[in-house]
């Protein structure tokens, strides 16, 4: 009789341990899924940052090119103004 009760108690303990192990496995599974989702979102964010950075670099290059064109035009206008000023001074003499 005692042996049967011992076996029943042991069986109940084993069921509790099995249930605890299932809970632990479920928690680990949830953590793994969360980790995977987090890694995926981090990768997406990195890709977006890279794309944004490349776009900014492209816009910066365009702005630099426009600045060079404007500088060249300003230089030409300055030369033309200086030439006209010299012509005016020559006429006034």
Biopython code that builds the backbone (N, CA, C, O; Angstrom):
import numpy as np
from Bio.PDB.StructureBuilder import StructureBuilder

atoms = [
    (1, "UNK", "N", (0.821, -1.185, 0.000)),
    (1, "UNK", "CA", (0.000, 0.000, 0.000)),
    (1, "UNK", "C", (0.878, 1.267, 0.000)),
    (1, "UNK", "O", (0.639, 2.205, -0.760)),
    (2, "UNK", "N", (1.881, 1.266, 0.856)),
    (2, "UNK", "CA", (2.801, 2.394, 0.946)),
    (2, "UNK", "C", (3.537, 2.578, -0.376)),
    (2, "UNK", "O", (3.782, 3.702, -0.815)),
    (3, "UNK", "N", (3.881, 1.464, -0.998)),
    (3, "UNK", "CA", (4.589, 1.491, -2.265)),
    (3, "UNK", "C", (3.729, 2.167, -3.330)),
    (3, "UNK", "O", (4.233, 2.949, -4.136)),
    (4, "UNK", "N", (2.440, 1.867, -3.331)),
    (4, "UNK", "CA", (1.516, 2.453, -4.304)),
    (4, "UNK", "C", (1.402, 3.955, -4.080)),
    (4, "UNK", "O", (1.400, 4.736, -5.032)),
    (5, "UNK", "N", (1.309, 4.348, -2.826)),
    (5, "UNK", "CA", (1.228, 5.781, -2.520)),
    (5, "UNK", "C", (2.517, 6.499, -2.908)),
    (5, "UNK", "O", (2.484, 7.620, -3.416)),
    (6, "UNK", "N", (3.630, 5.859, -2.668)),
    (6, "UNK", "CA", (4.916, 6.447, -3.065)),
    (6, "UNK", "C", (4.981, 6.639, -4.579)),
    (6, "UNK", "O", (5.447, 7.662, -5.081)),
    (7, "UNK", "N", (4.490, 5.609, -5.294)),
    (7, "UNK", "CA", (4.487, 5.699, -6.758)),
    (7, "UNK", "C", (3.557, 6.811, -7.237)),
    (7, "UNK", "O", (3.886, 7.530, -8.181)),
    (8, "UNK", "N", (2.404, 6.955, -6.598)),
    (8, "UNK", "CA", (1.468, 8.021, -6.970)),
    (8, "UNK", "C", (2.084, 9.402, -6.717)),
    (8, "UNK", "O", (1.975, 10.308, -7.543)),
    (9, "UNK", "N", (2.727, 9.538, -5.566)),
    (9, "UNK", "CA", (3.378, 10.815, -5.237)),
    (9, "UNK", "C", (4.499, 11.110, -6.227)),
    (9, "UNK", "O", (4.653, 12.237, -6.696)),
    (10, "UNK", "N", (5.271, 10.085, -6.533)),
    (10, "UNK", "CA", (6.362, 10.261, -7.500)),
    (10, "UNK", "C", (5.804, 10.626, -8.867)),
    (10, "UNK", "O", (6.363, 11.470, -9.567)),
    (11, "UNK", "N", (4.699, 9.989, -9.245)),
    (11, "UNK", "CA", (4.055, 10.274, -10.526)),
    (11, "UNK", "C", (3.578, 11.725, -10.568)),
    (11, "UNK", "O", (3.750, 12.411, -11.576)),
    (12, "UNK", "N", (2.982, 12.188, -9.476)),
    (12, "UNK", "CA", (2.521, 13.576, -9.417)),
    (12, "UNK", "C", (3.699, 14.551, -9.501)),
    (12, "UNK", "O", (3.619, 15.582, -10.169)),
    (13, "UNK", "N", (4.772, 14.216, -8.826)),
    (13, "UNK", "CA", (5.962, 15.068, -8.889)),
    (13, "UNK", "C", (6.538, 15.114, -10.305)),
    (13, "UNK", "O", (6.951, 16.167, -10.790)),
    (14, "UNK", "N", (6.556, 13.944, -10.957)),
    (14, "UNK", "CA", (7.062, 13.893, -12.331)),
    (14, "UNK", "C", (6.176, 14.711, -13.268)),
    (14, "UNK", "O", (6.672, 15.365, -14.185)),
    (15, "UNK", "N", (4.863, 14.673, -13.034)),
    (15, "UNK", "CA", (3.947, 15.472, -13.853)),
    (15, "UNK", "C", (4.207, 16.959, -13.641)),
    (15, "UNK", "O", (4.175, 17.740, -14.592)),
    (16, "UNK", "N", (4.465, 17.353, -12.389)),
    (16, "UNK", "CA", (4.765, 18.753, -12.100)),
    (16, "UNK", "C", (6.068, 19.176, -12.768)),
    (16, "UNK", "O", (6.171, 20.267, -13.329)),
    (17, "UNK", "N", (7.059, 18.293, -12.698)),
    (17, "UNK", "CA", (8.347, 18.589, -13.336)),
    (17, "UNK", "C", (8.169, 18.692, -14.850)),
    (17, "UNK", "O", (8.733, 19.581, -15.487)),
    (18, "UNK", "N", (7.379, 17.773, -15.422)),
    (18, "UNK", "CA", (7.129, 17.805, -16.864)),
    (18, "UNK", "C", (6.411, 19.095, -17.253)),
    (18, "UNK", "O", (6.734, 19.707, -18.271)),
    (19, "UNK", "N", (5.442, 19.504, -16.448)),
    (19, "UNK", "CA", (4.723, 20.747, -16.719)),
    (19, "UNK", "C", (5.666, 21.946, -16.623)),
    (19, "UNK", "O", (5.627, 22.846, -17.462)),
    (20, "UNK", "N", (6.509, 21.948, -15.595)),
    (20, "UNK", "CA", (7.482, 23.030, -15.447)),
    (20, "UNK", "C", (8.428, 23.073, -16.649)),
    (20, "UNK", "O", (8.758, 24.149, -17.147)),
    (21, "UNK", "N", (8.863, 21.901, -17.111)),
    (21, "UNK", "CA", (9.752, 21.840, -18.274)),
    (21, "UNK", "C", (9.055, 22.371, -19.525)),
    (21, "UNK", "O", (9.672, 23.046, -20.349)),
    (22, "UNK", "N", (7.762, 22.061, -19.660)),
    (22, "UNK", "CA", (7.007, 22.571, -20.808)),
    (22, "UNK", "C", (6.909, 24.091, -20.751)),
    (22, "UNK", "O", (7.035, 24.770, -21.770)),
    (23, "UNK", "N", (6.684, 24.616, -19.554)),
    (23, "UNK", "CA", (6.613, 26.071, -19.393)),
    (23, "UNK", "C", (7.959, 26.701, -19.741)),
    (23, "UNK", "O", (8.017, 27.721, -20.428)),
    (24, "UNK", "N", (9.028, 26.094, -19.266)),
    (24, "UNK", "CA", (10.366, 26.613, -19.571)),
    (24, "UNK", "C", (10.614, 26.584, -21.074)),
    (24, "UNK", "O", (11.138, 27.547, -21.634)),
    (25, "UNK", "N", (10.246, 25.497, -21.725)),
    (25, "UNK", "CA", (10.425, 25.403, -23.176)),
    (25, "UNK", "C", (9.586, 26.450, -23.902)),
    (25, "UNK", "O", (10.040, 27.049, -24.877)),
    (26, "UNK", "N", (8.375, 26.664, -23.429)),
    (26, "UNK", "CA", (7.514, 27.671, -24.042)),
    (26, "UNK", "C", (8.111, 29.069, -23.877)),
    (26, "UNK", "O", (8.103, 29.867, -24.815)),
    (27, "UNK", "N", (8.622, 29.359, -22.694)),
    (27, "UNK", "CA", (9.263, 30.658, -22.463)),
    (27, "UNK", "C", (10.477, 30.813, -23.374)),
    (27, "UNK", "O", (10.688, 31.879, -23.953)),
    (28, "UNK", "N", (11.264, 29.765, -23.501)),
    (28, "UNK", "CA", (12.433, 29.825, -24.390)),
    (28, "UNK", "C", (12.018, 30.037, -25.839)),
    (28, "UNK", "O", (12.671, 30.779, -26.573)),
    (29, "UNK", "N", (10.940, 29.392, -26.247)),
    (29, "UNK", "CA", (10.433, 29.567, -27.606)),
    (29, "UNK", "C", (9.994, 31.012, -27.830)),
    (29, "UNK", "O", (10.298, 31.609, -28.863)),
    (30, "UNK", "N", (9.280, 31.565, -26.856)),
    (30, "UNK", "CA", (8.842, 32.959, -26.967)),
    (30, "UNK", "C", (10.050, 33.886, -27.041)),
    (30, "UNK", "O", (10.069, 34.819, -27.845)),
    (31, "UNK", "N", (11.048, 33.638, -26.216)),
    (31, "UNK", "CA", (12.260, 34.463, -26.252)),
    (31, "UNK", "C", (12.969, 34.353, -27.596)),
    (31, "UNK", "O", (13.469, 35.347, -28.122)),
    (32, "UNK", "N", (13.013, 33.155, -28.144)),
    (32, "UNK", "CA", (13.648, 32.956, -29.439)),
    (32, "UNK", "C", (12.891, 33.716, -30.528)),
    (32, "UNK", "O", (13.504, 34.355, -31.383)),
    (33, "UNK", "N", (11.561, 33.646, -30.495)),
    (33, "UNK", "CA", (10.759, 34.370, -31.486)),
    (33, "UNK", "C", (10.973, 35.874, -31.337)),
    (33, "UNK", "O", (11.155, 36.582, -32.328)),
    (34, "UNK", "N", (10.951, 36.357, -30.097)),
    (34, "UNK", "CA", (11.181, 37.788, -29.857)),
    (34, "UNK", "C", (12.561, 38.208, -30.349)),
    (34, "UNK", "O", (12.714, 39.269, -30.954)),
    (35, "UNK", "N", (13.547, 37.389, -30.092)),
    (35, "UNK", "CA", (14.906, 37.685, -30.531)),
    (35, "UNK", "C", (14.982, 37.736, -32.056)),
    (35, "UNK", "O", (15.633, 38.615, -32.622)),
    (36, "UNK", "N", (14.323, 36.803, -32.705)),
    (36, "UNK", "CA", (14.315, 36.768, -34.169)),
    (36, "UNK", "C", (13.624, 38.003, -34.737)),
    (36, "UNK", "O", (14.115, 38.617, -35.684)),
    (37, "UNK", "N", (12.488, 38.361, -34.156)),
    (37, "UNK", "CA", (11.759, 39.549, -34.618)),
    (37, "UNK", "C", (12.599, 40.801, -34.393)),
    (37, "UNK", "O", (12.661, 41.675, -35.258)),
    (38, "UNK", "N", (13.239, 40.887, -33.245)),
    (38, "UNK", "CA", (14.086, 42.041, -32.954)),
    (38, "UNK", "C", (15.237, 42.131, -33.956)),
    (38, "UNK", "O", (15.537, 43.210, -34.467)),
    (39, "UNK", "N", (15.875, 41.000, -34.233)),
    (39, "UNK", "CA", (16.981, 40.991, -35.199)),
    (39, "UNK", "C", (16.489, 41.415, -36.580)),
    (39, "UNK", "O", (17.175, 42.153, -37.286)),
    (40, "UNK", "N", (15.314, 40.954, -36.960)),
    (40, "UNK", "CA", (14.742, 41.309, -38.262)),
    (40, "UNK", "C", (14.466, 42.811, -38.335)),
    (40, "UNK", "O", (14.786, 43.456, -39.333)),
    (41, "UNK", "N", (13.870, 43.365, -37.275)),
    (41, "UNK", "CA", (13.584, 44.802, -37.281)),
    (41, "UNK", "C", (14.874, 45.618, -37.281)),
    (41, "UNK", "O", (14.939, 46.676, -37.906)),
    (42, "UNK", "N", (15.890, 45.134, -36.588)),
    (42, "UNK", "CA", (17.181, 45.826, -36.596)),
    (42, "UNK", "C", (17.786, 45.818, -37.996)),
    (42, "UNK", "O", (18.360, 46.812, -38.441)),
    (43, "UNK", "N", (17.652, 44.686, -38.683)),
    (43, "UNK", "CA", (18.180, 44.594, -40.042)),
    (43, "UNK", "C", (17.432, 45.549, -40.973)),
    (43, "UNK", "O", (18.045, 46.231, -41.795)),
    (44, "UNK", "N", (16.094, 45.592, -40.838)),
    (44, "UNK", "CA", (15.309, 46.512, -41.659)),
    (44, "UNK", "C", (15.702, 47.963, -41.389)),
    (44, "UNK", "O", (15.842, 48.764, -42.313)),
    (45, "UNK", "N", (15.873, 48.281, -40.129)),
    (45, "UNK", "CA", (16.266, 49.644, -39.771)),
    (45, "UNK", "C", (17.639, 49.978, -40.343)),
    (45, "UNK", "O", (17.864, 51.091, -40.818)),
    (46, "UNK", "N", (18.549, 49.020, -40.296)),
    (46, "UNK", "CA", (19.889, 49.244, -40.855)),
    (46, "UNK", "C", (19.809, 49.472, -42.365)),
    (46, "UNK", "O", (20.508, 50.330, -42.905)),
    (47, "UNK", "N", (18.957, 48.702, -43.040)),
    (47, "UNK", "CA", (18.790, 48.887, -44.480)),
    (47, "UNK", "C", (18.202, 50.258, -44.786)),
    (47, "UNK", "O", (18.623, 50.923, -45.732)),
    (48, "UNK", "N", (17.228, 50.678, -43.985)),
    (48, "UNK", "CA", (16.632, 51.997, -44.186)),
    (48, "UNK", "C", (17.655, 53.096, -43.940)),
    (48, "UNK", "O", (17.708, 54.080, -44.678)),
    (49, "UNK", "N", (18.462, 52.929, -42.909)),
    (49, "UNK", "CA", (19.501, 53.919, -42.618)),
    (49, "UNK", "C", (20.518, 53.988, -43.759)),
    (49, "UNK", "O", (20.968, 55.070, -44.134)),
    (50, "UNK", "N", (20.873, 52.830, -44.302)),
    (50, "UNK", "CA", (21.822, 52.793, -45.418)),
    (50, "UNK", "C", (21.231, 53.509, -46.627)),
    (50, "UNK", "O", (21.903, 54.313, -47.273)),
    (51, "UNK", "N", (19.969, 53.211, -46.927)),
    (51, "UNK", "CA", (19.300, 53.844, -48.055)),
    (51, "UNK", "C", (19.215, 55.355, -47.853)),
    (51, "UNK", "O", (19.478, 56.130, -48.773)),
    (52, "UNK", "N", (18.848, 55.762, -46.644)),
    (52, "UNK", "CA", (18.758, 57.186, -46.332)),
    (52, "UNK", "C", (20.121, 57.854, -46.466)),
    (52, "UNK", "O", (20.229, 58.957, -47.001)),
    (53, "UNK", "N", (21.149, 57.190, -45.984)),
    (53, "UNK", "CA", (22.506, 57.723, -46.062)),
    (53, "UNK", "C", (22.948, 57.870, -47.515)),
    (53, "UNK", "O", (23.542, 58.882, -47.889)),
    (54, "UNK", "N", (22.659, 56.864, -48.326)),
    (54, "UNK", "CA", (23.025, 56.933, -49.744)),
    (54, "UNK", "C", (22.282, 58.074, -50.435)),
    (54, "UNK", "O", (22.850, 58.777, -51.271)),
    (55, "UNK", "N", (21.010, 58.251, -50.081)),
    (55, "UNK", "CA", (20.226, 59.344, -50.659)),
    (55, "UNK", "C", (20.809, 60.698, -50.253)),
    (55, "UNK", "O", (20.914, 61.608, -51.076)),
    (56, "UNK", "N", (21.185, 60.822, -48.982)),
    (56, "UNK", "CA", (21.795, 62.074, -48.526)),
    (56, "UNK", "C", (23.124, 62.337, -49.231)),
    (56, "UNK", "O", (23.425, 63.473, -49.596)),
    (57, "UNK", "N", (23.912, 61.287, -49.420)),
    (57, "UNK", "CA", (25.193, 61.446, -50.119)),
    (57, "UNK", "C", (24.954, 61.914, -51.556)),
    (57, "UNK", "O", (25.673, 62.773, -52.066)),
    (58, "UNK", "N", (23.939, 61.342, -52.198)),
    (58, "UNK", "CA", (23.607, 61.730, -53.571)),
    (58, "UNK", "C", (23.182, 63.201, -53.616)),
    (58, "UNK", "O", (23.619, 63.954, -54.486)),
    (59, "UNK", "N", (22.329, 63.600, -52.671)),
    (59, "UNK", "CA", (21.882, 64.998, -52.630)),
    (59, "UNK", "C", (23.041, 65.938, -52.321)),
    (59, "UNK", "O", (23.119, 67.037, -52.869)),
    (60, "UNK", "N", (23.932, 65.508, -51.451)),
    (60, "UNK", "CA", (25.102, 66.329, -51.131)),
    (60, "UNK", "C", (25.989, 66.501, -52.359)),
    (60, "UNK", "O", (26.520, 67.587, -52.594)),
    (61, "UNK", "N", (26.150, 65.442, -53.139)),
    (61, "UNK", "CA", (26.954, 65.523, -54.360)),
    (61, "UNK", "C", (26.303, 66.472, -55.359)),
    (61, "UNK", "O", (26.982, 67.273, -56.001)),
    (62, "UNK", "N", (24.965, 66.375, -55.486)),
    (62, "UNK", "CA", (24.252, 67.288, -56.381)),
    (62, "UNK", "C", (24.426, 68.739, -55.927)),
    (62, "UNK", "O", (24.653, 69.630, -56.746)),
    (63, "UNK", "N", (24.316, 68.966, -54.622)),
    (63, "UNK", "CA", (24.478, 70.319, -54.092)),
    (63, "UNK", "C", (25.893, 70.830, -54.336)),
    (63, "UNK", "O", (26.089, 72.003, -54.654)),
    (64, "UNK", "N", (26.871, 69.951, -54.188)),
    (64, "UNK", "CA", (28.265, 70.338, -54.434)),
    (64, "UNK", "C", (28.457, 70.693, -55.909)),
    (64, "UNK", "O", (29.140, 71.663, -56.238)),
    (65, "UNK", "N", (27.849, 69.897, -56.794)),
    (65, "UNK", "CA", (27.948, 70.183, -58.230)),
    (65, "UNK", "C", (27.293, 71.524, -58.559)),
    (65, "UNK", "O", (27.841, 72.313, -59.329)),
    (66, "UNK", "N", (26.119, 71.782, -57.974)),
    (66, "UNK", "CA", (25.437, 73.054, -58.217)),
    (66, "UNK", "C", (26.261, 74.220, -57.678)),
    (66, "UNK", "O", (26.333, 75.276, -58.307)),
    (67, "UNK", "N", (26.871, 74.033, -56.532)),
    (67, "UNK", "CA", (27.708, 75.091, -55.961)),
    (67, "UNK", "C", (28.887, 75.394, -56.878)),
    (67, "UNK", "O", (29.264, 76.554, -57.045)),
    (68, "UNK", "N", (29.465, 74.364, -57.468)),
    (68, "UNK", "CA", (30.587, 74.567, -58.390)),
    (68, "UNK", "C", (30.121, 75.326, -59.632)),
    (68, "UNK", "O", (30.816, 76.220, -60.112)),
    (69, "UNK", "N", (28.944, 74.969, -60.150)),
    (69, "UNK", "CA", (28.401, 75.672, -61.319)),
    (69, "UNK", "C", (28.134, 77.134, -60.971)),
    (69, "UNK", "O", (28.468, 78.033, -61.743)),
    (70, "UNK", "N", (27.529, 77.368, -59.802)),
    (70, "UNK", "CA", (27.240, 78.744, -59.393)),
    (70, "UNK", "C", (28.523, 79.540, -59.194)),
    (70, "UNK", "O", (28.581, 80.720, -59.540)),
    (71, "UNK", "N", (29.531, 78.916, -58.650)),
    (71, "UNK", "CA", (30.814, 79.605, -58.460)),
    (71, "UNK", "C", (31.424, 79.978, -59.810)),
    (71, "UNK", "O", (31.962, 81.073, -59.975)),
    (72, "UNK", "N", (31.336, 79.060, -60.773)),
    (72, "UNK", "CA", (31.877, 79.339, -62.105)),
    (72, "UNK", "C", (31.100, 80.474, -62.765)),
    (72, "UNK", "O", (31.687, 81.362, -63.384)),
    (73, "UNK", "N", (29.770, 80.436, -62.628)),
    (73, "UNK", "CA", (28.957, 81.513, -63.201)),
    (73, "UNK", "C", (29.257, 82.851, -62.527)),
    (73, "UNK", "O", (29.344, 83.881, -63.194)),
    (74, "UNK", "N", (29.414, 82.831, -61.221)),
    (74, "UNK", "CA", (29.733, 84.063, -60.495)),
    (74, "UNK", "C", (31.073, 84.623, -60.954)),
    (74, "UNK", "O", (31.235, 85.836, -61.084)),
    (75, "UNK", "N", (32.017, 83.748, -61.194)),
    (75, "UNK", "CA", (33.331, 84.183, -61.667)),
    (75, "UNK", "C", (33.212, 84.818, -63.051)),
    (75, "UNK", "O", (33.828, 85.848, -63.322)),
    (76, "UNK", "N", (32.420, 84.201, -63.919)),
    (76, "UNK", "CA", (32.222, 84.755, -65.263)),
    (76, "UNK", "C", (31.535, 86.117, -65.196)),
    (76, "UNK", "O", (31.914, 87.049, -65.905)),
    (77, "UNK", "N", (30.514, 86.222, -64.331)),
    (77, "UNK", "CA", (29.806, 87.498, -64.188)),
    (77, "UNK", "C", (30.755, 88.564, -63.649)),
    (77, "UNK", "O", (30.735, 89.708, -64.102)),
    (78, "UNK", "N", (31.579, 88.187, -62.688)),
    (78, "UNK", "CA", (32.541, 89.138, -62.131)),
    (78, "UNK", "C", (33.514, 89.613, -63.208)),
    (78, "UNK", "O", (33.828, 90.801, -63.284)),
    (79, "UNK", "N", (33.990, 88.688, -64.037)),
    (79, "UNK", "CA", (34.907, 89.062, -65.115)),
    (79, "UNK", "C", (34.222, 89.994, -66.112)),
    (79, "UNK", "O", (34.813, 90.972, -66.570)),
    (80, "UNK", "N", (32.964, 89.678, -66.442)),
    (80, "UNK", "CA", (32.226, 90.524, -67.380)),
    (80, "UNK", "C", (32.011, 91.921, -66.793)),
    (80, "UNK", "O", (32.166, 92.926, -67.487)),
    (81, "UNK", "N", (31.653, 91.973, -65.512)),
    (81, "UNK", "CA", (31.453, 93.272, -64.863)),
    (81, "UNK", "C", (32.744, 94.074, -64.837)),
    (81, "UNK", "O", (32.742, 95.275, -65.107)),
    (82, "UNK", "N", (33.841, 93.411, -64.512)),
    (82, "UNK", "CA", (35.139, 94.094, -64.498)),
    (82, "UNK", "C", (35.493, 94.613, -65.889)),
    (82, "UNK", "O", (36.007, 95.722, -66.032)),
    (83, "UNK", "N", (35.218, 93.814, -66.902)),
    (83, "UNK", "CA", (35.503, 94.227, -68.279)),
    (83, "UNK", "C", (34.658, 95.442, -68.653)),
    (83, "UNK", "O", (35.165, 96.394, -69.248)),
    (84, "UNK", "N", (33.376, 95.411, -68.308)),
    (84, "UNK", "CA", (32.493, 96.549, -68.615)),
    (84, "UNK", "C", (32.918, 97.791, -67.836)),
    (84, "UNK", "O", (32.858, 98.908, -68.350)),
    (85, "UNK", "N", (33.349, 97.585, -66.590)),
    (85, "UNK", "CA", (33.822, 98.709, -65.787)),
    (85, "UNK", "C", (35.042, 99.353, -66.430)),
    (85, "UNK", "O", (35.152, 100.577, -66.501)),
    (86, "UNK", "N", (35.954, 98.510, -66.897)),
    (86, "UNK", "CA", (37.153, 99.023, -67.576)),
    (86, "UNK", "C", (36.751, 99.781, -68.832)),
    (86, "UNK", "O", (37.299, 100.849, -69.105)),
    (87, "UNK", "N", (35.802, 99.248, -69.606)),
    (87, "UNK", "CA", (35.338, 99.912, -70.826)),
    (87, "UNK", "C", (34.707, 101.263, -70.494)),
    (87, "UNK", "O", (34.935, 102.246, -71.199)),
    (88, "UNK", "N", (33.920, 101.313, -69.430)),
    (88, "UNK", "CA", (33.289, 102.574, -69.023)),
    (88, "UNK", "C", (34.335, 103.593, -68.600)),
    (88, "UNK", "O", (34.238, 104.769, -68.952)),
    (89, "UNK", "N", (35.329, 103.151, -67.850)),
    (89, "UNK", "CA", (36.391, 104.052, -67.410)),
    (89, "UNK", "C", (37.179, 104.583, -68.601)),
    (89, "UNK", "O", (37.594, 105.742, -68.609)),
    (90, "UNK", "N", (37.387, 103.733, -69.610)),
    (90, "UNK", "CA", (38.122, 104.145, -70.803)),
    (90, "UNK", "C", (37.315, 105.200, -71.567)),
    (90, "UNK", "O", (37.887, 106.153, -72.096)),
    (91, "UNK", "N", (36.001, 105.035, -71.628)),
    (91, "UNK", "CA", (35.154, 105.990, -72.333)),
    (91, "UNK", "C", (35.098, 107.333, -71.604)),
    (91, "UNK", "O", (35.021, 108.387, -72.235)),
    (92, "UNK", "N", (35.137, 107.287, -70.310)),
    (92, "UNK", "CA", (35.026, 108.508, -69.520)),
    (92, "UNK", "C", (36.322, 109.319, -69.502)),
    (92, "UNK", "O", (36.304, 110.483, -69.100)),
    (93, "UNK", "N", (37.416, 108.751, -69.916)),
    (93, "UNK", "CA", (38.705, 109.464, -69.916)),
    (93, "UNK", "C", (38.839, 110.357, -71.087)),
    (93, "UNK", "O", (39.861, 111.028, -71.239)),
]
sb = StructureBuilder()
sb.init_structure("model")
sb.init_model(0)
sb.init_chain("A")
sb.init_seg("    ")
for serial, (resi, resn, name, xyz) in enumerate(atoms, 1):
    if name == "N":
        sb.init_residue(resn, " ", resi, " ")
    sb.init_atom(name, np.array(xyz, "f"), 0.0, 1.0, " ", f" {name:<3s}", serial, name[0])
structure = sb.get_structure()
